[in-house]
Amino acid sequence: MTTKIRGSDVAQTLFGNLLDERRLHYRRTDTGERVATTLPELFVAMAQDQVRDFPALRPHQRHPWHAFLVQLAAIALHQSERAEPFATAVEWRAALLALTPDDPDGAAWCLVSPVNSPAFMQAAEPSRSINSWKNCLVAADELDMLVTSKNHDLKAARMSHSTPEEWVYALISLQTQEGFLGAGNYGTSRMNGGFASRCGVGVHPRGSWGARWCRDLVAVARTRDELVETFGFSSVNGFALVWLISWDGSDSLSFASLDPWYIEICRRVRLINTADKLNAFVTGSKAQRIAAKELNGITGDPWMPVDGAASKALTIGSRGFDYKLATELLLGKKFTKPTAQIWLPSDDTEGVYLLAQGVARGRGKTEGYHERCILVSRTVRKAFLTQSTDELAKLANDRIAAIAEVRKMLWAALTVLFGNGARDESGKDKDASDAVKDRASLFAQPFEAQCDAQFFPELIEEIEAEDREMVRHQWLLTLADHAESILQSAFTAGPRSGQLRYRAQSAALGRLRSMMHGNKLPALAHALKSNKQTISTSPEEETHDHA
């Protein structure tokens, strides 16, 4: 089959068949060797945990790619009435091709096919022509979902010689995690609104990409019937690969017509092949592909935490998975744990961590890619299995409260420093101006950043300690040292003249130490007092006292 396509005088034939052509690449876990692979061959390597990484995969594409591989394999295995992954690429190819019975030539697995046929992650155009599609994209990163601000953050269209593999990742990233971007450019159903984000949170077992893939296959298989009952998905013959359905942009699919593990598309895109170079033509749509506006991103996504009280999927901001949000996801009860995060009895006892990934989106901008790994210790694992995390959550929340209180103390001391240590007639520090407050907030940021970076290793140390009180005592002293160190590092930005400089520095240090020894944070005051008594008692004095 061939057809004439805008932008080329040559009829478009099938190109880039992922079932038969080795267009994808991974590196082996044992040797680091770069291996070219088909999609069926990749599944075999994943089942054997031979995949260390994908060298062409960009960081923000990691979760969409993992989710795609899990969902696709789960769909193929279910349709084949099989519980375990296939052992050979031949079996995988047959199972994947069976998902596209109307395209036995493999068109639906090709990057380029006639426009009246589906192509990989691209719906067929019912009119059989894309001559009216105005936007032509020449690079894979130009198609991808990242939005940059005047090319300052990450330059657009850098990949002018994009490989077919890079187009694969860009298509999956766009179609499964893109949001709203102006009239006619709707986002995916698996996020809470057009300016939200599709996050991925789950347990990462010991091993590499394949180990996590195998683990999540088991996890999602356990919940299929529950998804059907909860969300009203079609239990049989639901649309699983949404790109197989032709789309003129005017209609939406209902949830009742979808498979529980559906792989969606949200944009009308067609790749063309001209002179051995791929370009993409895109156009808008009058409706969102999947009618899910009222669901607030609650779609049964195996990796998406859900805020139960607000009835909406998690959306991350510019702070990403900071220690506060990560603590809530790990130990709290605000979010319903997604399928991939629920602990399995078969999970390893060591070397397991919680992995959180996501792109923070705003109105017409991208606020950064965020990823956080949290090691799961033996005690935390036991708490997960017994669903008794309250004690650990209290330990974590007490630390969060302590950090917040010390940060307030540091901020107050910084306002004294930048206010030149000035006092009013009663001898109290003068109220800081807005400019001084803003400056203090800026200089206090490194303190919370330091706490964030070490929060979970230090928390795990306390959780696993035989003497938790002693570990907490030492941590509070470290917290105080951090705050004082940051205050002293700000001295260079304080007053420069001799008299003002010494007055401001002395007053700022005095304010910080006074607050730390006060009643705002009794545990810190007690730790500082105990430490001072320990230091002031020398071995000689101890001997004399007992003589």
Secondary structure by P-SEA (a helix, b strand, c coil): cccccccccccccccccccccccbbbbbccccbbbbbcaaaaaaaaaaccccccccccccaaaaaaaaaaaaaaaaaaaaccccccccaaaaaaaaaaaccccccccccccccccccccccbbbcccccccccccccccccccccccccccccccccccccccaaaaaaaaaaaaccccccccccccccccccccccbbbbbbbccccaaaaaaaaaaaaaacaaaaaaacccccccccccccccccccccccccccccccccccccbbbbbbcccbbbbbbbcccccccccccccccccccccccccccccccccccccccaaaaaaaccccccccccccccccccccccbbbbbbbbbbccccccbbbbbbbbbcaaaaaaaaaccaaaaaaaaaaaaaaaaaaaaaaaaaaaaaaaccccccccccccccaaaaaaaaaaaaaaaaaaaaaaaaaaaaaaacccaaaaaaaaaaaaaaaaaaaaaaacccccccaaaaaaaaaaaaaaaaaaaaccccaaaaaaaaaaaaaaaccaaaaaaaac
